[in-house]
Amino acid sequence: MAQSNITQVFGITPEEFKDSIVTDVRAELKSLAQHFQPIVPTEYLTRHETAKILKVSLVTLTDWNKKKILNPYRIGNLIRYKRAEIDLALIRINSKKI
C-alpha cells in the first residue's frame, strides 16, 4: 500500500501561495548573488617568474625548495609554483624577521 503525503494550506489562495514561494525564492537568490565569490583559477608560475617576483636568483630559489620555504610542483620536467603560496611564503619570511 503506497503512502502519500498531503499538505493542506488554509486561508490562502493557490495564487497567493505561489506568489509567496516566488517572493521567497527571489529573495534567497538575491542574497546568494550578493555573497557570491567566483572561483579564481589557481595561477602557476615558472621558476623564472617566481625568482623575478621574489627578486632572488634561481640558485636561491632551489635552496628555498630544499629548505621547504617554497613548495614546488613538478609536471614532468617542469617546475611550477602556486602564486598564492608564494605570497604566503613572503608573509612567513617577513614575520620571522620581526
MMTF fields as JSON, N, C-alpha, C and O atoms, coordinates in Angstrom:
{
  "mmtfVersion": "1.0.0",
  "mmtfProducer": "UNKNOWN",
  "numBonds": 391,
  "numAtoms": 392,
  "numGroups": 98,
  "numChains": 1,
  "numModels": 1,
  "chainsPerModel": [1],
  "groupsPerChain": [98],
  "chainIdList": ["A"],
  "bondAtomList": [4, 2, 8, 6, 12, 10, 16, 14, 20, 18, 24, 22, 28, 26, 32, 30, 36, 34, 40, 38, 44, 42, 48, 46, 52, 50, 56, 54, 60, 58, 64, 62, 68, 66, 72, 70, 76, 74, 80, 78, 84, 82, 88, 86, 92, 90, 96, 94, 100, 98, 104, 102, 108, 106, 112, 110, 116, 114, 120, 118, 124, 122, 128, 126, 132, 130, 136, 134, 140, 138, 144, 142, 148, 146, 152, 150, 156, 154, 160, 158, 164, 162, 168, 166, 172, 170, 176, 174, 180, 178, 184, 182, 188, 186, 192, 190, 196, 194, 200, 198, 204, 202, 208, 206, 212, 210, 216, 214, 220, 218, 224, 222, 228, 226, 232, 230, 236, 234, 240, 238, 244, 242, 248, 246, 252, 250, 256, 254, 260, 258, 264, 262, 268, 266, 272, 270, 276, 274, 280, 278, 284, 282, 288, 286, 292, 290, 296, 294, 300, 298, 304, 302, 308, 306, 312, 310, 316, 314, 320, 318, 324, 322, 328, 326, 332, 330, 336, 334, 340, 338, 344, 342, 348, 346, 352, 350, 356, 354, 360, 358, 364, 362, 368, 366, 372, 370, 376, 374, 380, 378, 384, 382, 388, 386],
  "bondOrderList": [1, 1, 1, 1, 1, 1, 1, 1, 1, 1, 1, 1, 1, 1, 1, 1, 1, 1, 1, 1, 1, 1, 1, 1, 1, 1, 1, 1, 1, 1, 1, 1, 1, 1, 1, 1, 1, 1, 1, 1, 1, 1, 1, 1, 1, 1, 1, 1, 1, 1, 1, 1, 1, 1, 1, 1, 1, 1, 1, 1, 1, 1, 1, 1, 1, 1, 1, 1, 1, 1, 1, 1, 1, 1, 1, 1, 1, 1, 1, 1, 1, 1, 1, 1, 1, 1, 1, 1, 1, 1, 1, 1, 1, 1, 1, 1, 1],
  "groupList": [{"groupName": "MET", "atomNameList": ["N", "CA", "C", "O"], "elementList": ["N", "C", "C", "O"], "formalChargeList": [0, 0, 0, 0], "bondAtomList": [1, 0, 2, 1, 3, 2], "bondOrderList": [1, 1, 2], "singleLetterCode": "M", "chemCompType": "L-PEPTIDE LINKING"}, {"groupName": "ALA", "atomNameList": ["N", "CA", "C", "O"], "elementList": ["N", "C", "C", "O"], "formalChargeList": [0, 0, 0, 0], "bondAtomList": [1, 0, 2, 1, 3, 2], "bondOrderList": [1, 1, 2], "singleLetterCode": "A", "chemCompType": "L-PEPTIDE LINKING"}, {"groupName": "GLN", "atomNameList": ["N", "CA", "C", "O"], "elementList": ["N", "C", "C", "O"], "formalChargeList": [0, 0, 0, 0], "bondAtomList": [1, 0, 2, 1, 3, 2], "bondOrderList": [1, 1, 2], "singleLetterCode": "Q", "chemCompType": "L-PEPTIDE LINKING"}, {"groupName": "SER", "atomNameList": ["N", "CA", "C", "O"], "elementList": ["N", "C", "C", "O"], "formalChargeList": [0, 0, 0, 0], "bondAtomList": [1, 0, 2, 1, 3, 2], "bondOrderList": [1, 1, 2], "singleLetterCode": "S", "chemCompType": "L-PEPTIDE LINKING"}, {"groupName": "ASN", "atomNameList": ["N", "CA", "C", "O"], "elementList": ["N", "C", "C", "O"], "formalChargeList": [0, 0, 0, 0], "bondAtomList": [1, 0, 2, 1, 3, 2], "bondOrderList": [1, 1, 2], "singleLetterCode": "N", "chemCompType": "L-PEPTIDE LINKING"}, {"groupName": "ILE", "atomNameList": ["N", "CA", "C", "O"], "elementList": ["N", "C", "C", "O"], "formalChargeList": [0, 0, 0, 0], "bondAtomList": [1, 0, 2, 1, 3, 2], "bondOrderList": [1, 1, 2], "singleLetterCode": "I", "chemCompType": "L-PEPTIDE LINKING"}, {"groupName": "THR", "atomNameList": ["N", "CA", "C", "O"], "elementList": ["N", "C", "C", "O"], "formalChargeList": [0, 0, 0, 0], "bondAtomList": [1, 0, 2, 1, 3, 2], "bondOrderList": [1, 1, 2], "singleLetterCode": "T", "chemCompType": "L-PEPTIDE LINKING"}, {"groupName": "VAL", "atomNameList": ["N", "CA", "C", "O"], "elementList": ["N", "C", "C", "O"], "formalChargeList": [0, 0, 0, 0], "bondAtomList": [1, 0, 2, 1, 3, 2], "bondOrderList": [1, 1, 2], "singleLetterCode": "V", "chemCompType": "L-PEPTIDE LINKING"}, {"groupName": "PHE", "atomNameList": ["N", "CA", "C", "O"], "elementList": ["N", "C", "C", "O"], "formalChargeList": [0, 0, 0, 0], "bondAtomList": [1, 0, 2, 1, 3, 2], "bondOrderList": [1, 1, 2], "singleLetterCode": "F", "chemCompType": "L-PEPTIDE LINKING"}, {"groupName": "GLY", "atomNameList": ["N", "CA", "C", "O"], "elementList": ["N", "C", "C", "O"], "formalChargeList": [0, 0, 0, 0], "bondAtomList": [1, 0, 2, 1, 3, 2], "bondOrderList": [1, 1, 2], "singleLetterCode": "G", "chemCompType": "PEPTIDE LINKING"}, {"groupName": "PRO", "atomNameList": ["N", "CA", "C", "O"], "elementList": ["N", "C", "C", "O"], "formalChargeList": [0, 0, 0, 0], "bondAtomList": [1, 0, 2, 1, 3, 2], "bondOrderList": [1, 1, 2], "singleLetterCode": "P", "chemCompType": "L-PEPTIDE LINKING"}, {"groupName": "GLU", "atomNameList": ["N", "CA", "C", "O"], "elementList": ["N", "C", "C", "O"], "formalChargeList": [0, 0, 0, 0], "bondAtomList": [1, 0, 2, 1, 3, 2], "bondOrderList": [1, 1, 2], "singleLetterCode": "E", "chemCompType": "L-PEPTIDE LINKING"}, {"groupName": "LYS", "atomNameList": ["N", "CA", "C", "O"], "elementList": ["N", "C", "C", "O"], "formalChargeList": [0, 0, 0, 0], "bondAtomList": [1, 0, 2, 1, 3, 2], "bondOrderList": [1, 1, 2], "singleLetterCode": "K", "chemCompType": "L-PEPTIDE LINKING"}, {"groupName": "ASP", "atomNameList": ["N", "CA", "C", "O"], "elementList": ["N", "C", "C", "O"], "formalChargeList": [0, 0, 0, 0], "bondAtomList": [1, 0, 2, 1, 3, 2], "bondOrderList": [1, 1, 2], "singleLetterCode": "D", "chemCompType": "L-PEPTIDE LINKING"}, {"groupName": "ARG", "atomNameList": ["N", "CA", "C", "O"], "elementList": ["N", "C", "C", "O"], "formalChargeList": [0, 0, 0, 0], "bondAtomList": [1, 0, 2, 1, 3, 2], "bondOrderList": [1, 1, 2], "singleLetterCode": "R", "chemCompType": "L-PEPTIDE LINKING"}, {"groupName": "LEU", "atomNameList": ["N", "CA", "C", "O"], "elementList": ["N", "C", "C", "O"], "formalChargeList": [0, 0, 0, 0], "bondAtomList": [1, 0, 2, 1, 3, 2], "bondOrderList": [1, 1, 2], "singleLetterCode": "L", "chemCompType": "L-PEPTIDE LINKING"}, {"groupName": "HIS", "atomNameList": ["N", "CA", "C", "O"], "elementList": ["N", "C", "C", "O"], "formalChargeList": [0, 0, 0, 0], "bondAtomList": [1, 0, 2, 1, 3, 2], "bondOrderList": [1, 1, 2], "singleLetterCode": "H", "chemCompType": "L-PEPTIDE LINKING"}, {"groupName": "TYR", "atomNameList": ["N", "CA", "C", "O"], "elementList": ["N", "C", "C", "O"], "formalChargeList": [0, 0, 0, 0], "bondAtomList": [1, 0, 2, 1, 3, 2], "bondOrderList": [1, 1, 2], "singleLetterCode": "Y", "chemCompType": "L-PEPTIDE LINKING"}, {"groupName": "TRP", "atomNameList": ["N", "CA", "C", "O"], "elementList": ["N", "C", "C", "O"], "formalChargeList": [0, 0, 0, 0], "bondAtomList": [1, 0, 2, 1, 3, 2], "bondOrderList": [1, 1, 2], "singleLetterCode": "W", "chemCompType": "L-PEPTIDE LINKING"}],
  "groupTypeList": [0, 1, 2, 3, 4, 5, 6, 2, 7, 8, 9, 5, 6, 10, 11, 11, 8, 12, 13, 3, 5, 7, 6, 13, 7, 14, 1, 11, 15, 12, 3, 15, 1, 2, 16, 8, 2, 10, 5, 7, 10, 6, 11, 17, 15, 6, 14, 16, 11, 6, 1, 12, 5, 15, 12, 7, 3, 15, 7, 6, 15, 6, 13, 18, 4, 12, 12, 12, 5, 15, 4, 10, 17, 14, 5, 9, 4, 15, 5, 14, 17, 12, 14, 1, 11, 5, 13, 15, 1, 15, 5, 14, 5, 4, 3, 12, 12, 5],
  "groupIdList": [1, 2, 3, 4, 5, 6, 7, 8, 9, 10, 11, 12, 13, 14, 15, 16, 17, 18, 19, 20, 21, 22, 23, 24, 25, 26, 27, 28, 29, 30, 31, 32, 33, 34, 35, 36, 37, 38, 39, 40, 41, 42, 43, 44, 45, 46, 47, 48, 49, 50, 51, 52, 53, 54, 55, 56, 57, 58, 59, 60, 61, 62, 63, 64, 65, 66, 67, 68, 69, 70, 71, 72, 73, 74, 75, 76, 77, 78, 79, 80, 81, 82, 83, 84, 85, 86, 87, 88, 89, 90, 91, 92, 93, 94, 95, 96, 97, 98],
  "secStructList": [7, 7, 7, 7, 7, 7, 7, 7, 7, 7, 1, 1, 7, 2, 2, 2, 2, 2, 2, 2, 2, 2, 2, 2, 2, 2, 2, 2, 2, 2, 2, 2, 2, 2, 6, 7, 7, 7, 7, 7, 7, 7, 7, 3, 3, 7, 2, 2, 2, 2, 2, 2, 2, 2, 6, 7, 7, 2, 2, 2, 2, 2, 2, 2, 2, 2, 6, 6, 1, 1, 7, 7, 3, 3, 3, 6, 6, 3, 3, 3, 3, 3, 2, 2, 2, 2, 2, 2, 2, 2, 2, 2, 2, 2, 2, 2, 2, 7],
  "xCoordList": [0.843, 0.0, 0.897, 1.712, 0.75, 1.559, 1.008, -0.202, 1.916, 1.501, 1.806, 2.904, 0.846, 1.071, 1.05, 0.286, 1.898, 1.942, 1.126, 1.373, 0.173, -0.679, -0.52, -0.627, -0.262, -0.164, -1.321, -1.529, -2.064, -3.183, -2.88, -2.388, -3.183, -2.96, -4.313, -5.029, -4.658, -5.949, -5.759, -4.738, -6.717, -6.715, -5.885, -5.6, -5.488, -4.693, -5.073, -5.293, -5.14, -5.484, -4.239, -3.117, -4.428, -3.259, -2.37, -1.147, -2.966, -2.187, -1.343, -0.181, -1.925, -1.177, -0.042, 1.054, -0.327, 0.69, 1.863, 3.026, 1.541, 2.565, 3.386, 4.613, 2.723, 3.418, 4.352, 5.447, 3.908, 4.731, 6.002, 7.092, 5.842, 7.012, 7.964, 9.173, 7.434, 8.267, 9.018, 10.199, 8.351, 8.985, 10.136, 11.213, 9.907, 10.952, 12.147, 13.298, 11.871, 12.956, 13.764, 14.993, 13.099, 13.809, 14.684, 15.814, 14.167, 14.936, 16.177, 17.258, 16.027, 17.169, 18.199, 19.402, 17.731, 18.648, 19.394, 20.58, 18.7, 19.334, 20.416, 21.492, 20.127, 21.108, 22.332, 23.466, 22.099, 23.212, 24.041, 25.268, 23.389, 24.106, 24.984, 26.064, 24.547, 25.33, 26.57, 27.59, 26.496, 27.613, 28.398, 29.259, 28.117, 28.773, 30.217, 30.506, 31.119, 32.533, 32.924, 32.914, 33.265, 33.628, 34.914, 35.796, 35.002, 36.19, 37.295, 37.166, 38.386, 39.533, 40.45, 40.859, 40.779, 41.653, 43.044, 43.528, 43.667, 44.994, 45.99, 46.023, 46.799, 47.814, 49.141, 49.627, 49.723, 51.005, 52.088, 51.889, 53.227, 54.337, 55.553, 55.76, 56.343, 57.583, 58.651, 58.443, 59.784, 60.898, 61.371, 61.625, 61.487, 61.969, 60.99, 61.408, 59.703, 58.706, 58.728, 58.626, 58.863, 58.91, 60.146, 60.066, 61.285, 62.53, 62.436, 62.93, 61.808, 61.665, 60.761, 61.064, 59.657, 58.738, 59.435, 59.319, 60.161, 60.837, 62.161, 62.764, 62.605, 63.87, 65.043, 65.867, 65.084, 66.18, 66.684, 66.044, 67.841, 68.389, 67.742, 67.062, 67.966, 67.439, 68.117, 67.509, 69.363, 70.077, 69.395, 69.2, 69.037, 68.333, 66.982, 66.563, 66.314, 65.021, 65.159, 64.343, 66.182, 66.439, 66.747, 66.284, 67.529, 67.851, 66.585, 66.426, 65.689, 64.442, 63.547, 62.808, 63.616, 62.859, 63.355, 62.553, 64.676, 65.262, 64.956, 64.782, 64.891, 64.606, 63.105, 62.696, 62.292, 60.825, 60.223, 59.135, 60.924, 60.361, 59.302, 58.258, 59.596, 58.643, 58.273, 59.022, 57.112, 56.633, 56.488, 55.471, 57.502, 57.41, 56.524, 56.431, 55.882, 55.064, 55.713, 56.017, 55.918, 56.546, 55.477, 54.577, 55.615, 54.772, 55.752, 56.212, 56.067, 57.116, 58.442, 58.876, 59.079, 60.342, 60.134, 61.093, 58.905, 58.616, 58.412, 57.889, 58.833, 58.601, 57.719, 57.988, 56.665, 55.747, 55.5, 55.636, 55.136, 54.817, 53.436, 53.071, 52.676, 51.372, 51.578, 52.305, 50.934, 51.069, 50.653, 51.324, 49.563, 49.072, 50.08, 50.247, 50.747, 51.738, 52.985, 53.625, 53.328, 54.466, 54.152, 54.999, 52.936, 52.53, 52.571, 53.008, 52.115, 52.155, 53.583, 53.881, 54.467, 55.871, 56.507, 57.304, 56.157, 56.679, 56.223, 56.998, 54.995, 54.469, 55.209, 55.583, 55.425, 56.137, 57.582, 58.083, 58.252, 59.637, 59.726, 60.612, 58.818, 58.841, 58.462, 58.965, 57.582, 57.189, 58.323, 58.388, 59.211, 60.361, 61.389, 62.127, 61.443, 62.415, 62.049, 62.913, 60.767, 60.292, 60.581, 60.245],
  "yCoordList": [-1.166, 0.0, 1.242, 1.42, 2.085, 3.304, 4.392, 4.601, 5.074, 6.138, 7.47, 7.665, 8.387, 9.685, 10.771, 10.703, 11.767, 12.906, 14.038, 14.461, 14.514, 15.598, 16.76, 16.592, 17.937, 19.149, 20.053, 20.354, 20.476, 21.36, 22.721, 22.825, 23.748, 25.118, 25.812, 25.839, 26.373, 27.034, 28.534, 29.0, 29.282, 30.728, 31.451, 32.637, 30.767, 31.393, 30.747, 29.539, 31.58, 31.051, 30.439, 30.771, 29.558, 28.981, 30.051, 29.912, 31.094, 32.173, 32.915, 33.233, 33.187, 33.851, 32.951, 33.422, 31.661, 30.698, 30.672, 30.672, 30.65, 30.652, 31.937, 31.889, 33.087, 34.373, 34.418, 34.978, 33.828, 33.783, 32.971, 33.369, 31.844, 30.995, 31.712, 31.721, 32.308, 33.019, 34.17, 34.378, 34.912, 36.025, 35.522, 36.118, 34.438, 33.879, 33.36, 33.561, 32.699, 32.185, 33.34, 33.276, 34.382, 35.555, 36.212, 36.609, 36.329, 36.932, 36.087, 36.63, 34.778, 33.888, 33.971, 34.003, 34.005, 34.134, 35.47, 35.533, 36.525, 37.843, 37.823, 38.391, 37.174, 37.049, 36.26, 36.644, 35.163, 34.362, 35.148, 35.049, 35.922, 36.707, 37.772, 38.069, 38.348, 39.377, 38.797, 39.478, 37.554, 36.938, 35.966, 35.241, 35.943, 35.015, 35.419, 36.573, 34.471, 34.678, 33.73, 32.513, 34.271, 33.382, 32.624, 33.136, 31.43, 30.615, 31.138, 31.168, 31.548, 32.058, 30.879, 30.174, 30.653, 29.523, 29.745, 30.874, 28.663, 28.728, 29.193, 28.675, 30.177, 30.696, 30.015, 30.069, 29.376, 28.715, 29.547, 30.068, 29.662, 30.47, 29.587, 28.575, 29.983, 29.276, 29.664, 30.56, 28.987, 29.308, 30.74, 31.485, 31.118, 32.465, 33.535, 34.553, 33.308, 34.273, 34.389, 35.485, 33.251, 33.242, 33.966, 34.765, 33.68, 34.345, 35.852, 36.631, 36.259, 37.688, 38.361, 39.461, 37.709, 38.267, 38.402, 39.426, 37.355, 37.36, 38.119, 38.364, 38.489, 39.21, 38.43, 38.959, 37.143, 36.273, 35.535, 35.552, 34.886, 34.113, 32.729, 32.32, 32.017, 30.66, 29.73, 28.762, 30.017, 29.221, 29.372, 28.386, 30.597, 30.84, 30.148, 29.586, 30.189, 29.526, 28.021, 27.429, 27.408, 25.985, 25.694, 24.698, 26.571, 26.42, 26.499, 25.718, 27.426, 27.573, 26.349, 25.97, 25.731, 24.5, 23.402, 22.689, 23.268, 22.237, 22.5, 21.563, 23.779, 24.149, 24.18, 24.508, 23.838, 23.81, 25.195, 25.302, 26.239, 27.582, 27.749, 28.364, 27.188, 27.18, 25.737, 24.808, 25.566, 24.239, 24.146, 24.565, 23.597, 23.49, 22.311, 21.306, 22.456, 21.401, 20.965, 21.786, 19.675, 19.143, 18.589, 17.853, 18.971, 18.436, 17.955, 18.735, 16.66, 16.146, 16.776, 16.66, 17.437, 18.127, 19.575, 20.267, 20.026, 21.422, 21.602, 20.72, 22.755, 23.113, 24.351, 25.331, 24.294, 25.422, 25.722, 24.851, 26.968, 27.426, 28.061, 28.739, 27.838, 28.485, 29.912, 30.153, 30.848, 32.27, 32.538, 33.288, 31.935, 32.154, 31.657, 32.279, 30.551, 30.011, 30.886, 30.977, 31.52, 32.449, 33.639, 34.08, 34.155, 35.279, 34.892, 35.681, 33.679, 33.215, 33.039, 33.346, 32.55, 32.375, 33.732, 33.847, 34.747, 36.09, 36.589, 37.207, 36.326, 36.743, 36.017, 36.629, 34.693, 33.932, 34.405, 34.519, 34.681, 35.137, 36.481, 36.682, 37.398, 38.714, 38.674, 39.476, 37.753, 37.682, 37.128, 37.431, 36.325, 35.791, 36.881, 36.796, 37.896, 38.96, 39.907, 40.583, 39.95, 40.887, 40.402, 41.075],
  "zCoordList": [0.0, 0.0, 0.0, 0.906, -1.0, -1.12, -0.217, -0.128, 0.445, 1.349, 0.681, 0.161, 0.689, 0.061, 1.124, 2.087, 0.938, 1.844, 1.243, 0.113, 1.986, 1.517, 2.489, 3.704, 1.935, 2.738, 2.351, 1.175, 3.35, 3.094, 3.704, 4.827, 2.945, 3.396, 3.427, 2.426, 4.578, 4.727, 4.822, 5.327, 4.347, 4.481, 3.439, 3.602, 2.367, 1.319, -0.016, -0.106, -1.034, -2.352, -2.987, -2.602, -3.944, -4.631, -5.27, -5.285, -5.784, -6.408, -5.362, -5.614, -4.199, -3.123, -2.62, -2.315, -2.542, -2.113, -3.099, -2.695, -4.387, -5.429, -5.357, -5.433, -5.212, -5.129, -3.912, -3.978, -2.815, -1.605, -1.832, -1.423, -2.482, -2.779, -3.727, -3.499, -4.78, -5.752, -5.079, -5.354, -4.209, -3.499, -2.622, -2.605, -1.903, -1.035, -1.847, -1.459, -2.963, -3.807, -4.388, -4.418, -4.843, -5.383, -4.316, -4.598, -3.099, -2.005, -1.707, -1.482, -1.706, -1.443, -2.567, -2.308, -3.811, -4.945, -4.908, -5.23, -4.517, -4.404, -3.327, -3.51, -2.217, -1.138, -1.597, -1.313, -2.303, -2.82, -3.825, -3.828, -4.671, -5.675, -5.024, -5.535, -3.915, -3.242, -2.575, -2.47, -2.126, -1.419, -2.295, -1.795, -3.575, -4.484, -4.706, -5.023, -4.541, -4.82, -5.949, -5.763, -7.112, -8.215, -7.894, -7.206, -8.39, -8.174, -9.074, -10.298, -8.44, -9.182, -9.473, -8.55, -10.74, -11.039, -10.442, -10.363, -10.03, -9.443, -10.497, -11.614, -10.125, -11.04, -10.733, -9.603, -11.739, -11.597, -12.278, -13.376, -11.618, -12.131, -12.393, -11.723, -13.369, -13.668, -12.644, -11.826, -12.698, -11.799, -12.042, -11.096, -13.318, -13.648, -13.16, -12.609, -13.36, -12.89, -11.368, -10.817, -10.701, -9.243, -8.729, -7.796, -9.341, -8.933, -9.153, -8.339, -10.241, -10.528, -9.49, -9.028, -9.121, -8.13, -6.785, -6.112, -6.4, -5.103, -5.123, -4.078, -6.327, -6.512, -5.927, -5.181, -6.298, -5.893, -7.128, -8.18, -6.989, -8.096, -8.135, -7.193, -9.239, -9.356, -8.35, -7.894, -8.005, -7.0, -5.637, -4.926, -5.279, -4.016, -4.019, -3.008, -5.138, -5.271, -5.024, -4.318, -5.602, -5.398, -3.93, -3.374, -3.313, -1.899, -1.044, -0.106, -1.354, -0.613, -0.8, 0.109, -1.982, -2.216, -1.273, -0.67, -1.148, -0.287, 1.186, 1.966, 1.562, 2.95, 3.249, 4.363, 2.252, 2.378, 2.645, 3.211, 2.243, 2.335, 1.251, 1.469, 0.075, -1.035, -1.352, -1.049, -1.965, -2.318, -3.837, -4.389, -4.514, -5.975, -6.391, -5.686, -7.542, -8.117, -9.416, -10.281, -9.542, -10.753, -11.691, -11.288, -12.947, -14.012, -15.072, -15.905, -15.034, -15.912, -15.523, -14.377, -16.463, -16.195, -15.765, -15.424, -15.782, -15.457, -13.964, -13.283, -13.463, -12.069, -12.055, -12.75, -11.258, -11.15, -9.673, -8.815, -9.398, -8.051, -8.075, -9.035, -7.016, -6.906, -6.42, -5.456, -7.093, -6.751, -5.302, -4.593, -4.869, -3.5, -2.467, -1.417, -2.752, -1.818, -1.755, -0.708, -2.853, -2.856, -1.96, -1.184, -2.069, -1.219, 0.258, 1.095, 0.578, 1.96, 2.452, 3.606, 1.594, 1.968, 2.278, 3.209, 1.506, 1.774, 3.141, 3.87, 3.479, 4.785, 5.899, 6.9, 5.726, 6.748, 6.893, 8.011, 5.784, 5.814, 6.534, 7.365, 6.222, 6.834, 8.309, 9.095, 8.696, 10.1, 10.962, 12.153, 10.387, 11.129, 11.413, 12.395, 10.567, 10.727, 11.865, 12.423, 12.202, 13.23, 14.611, 15.585]
}
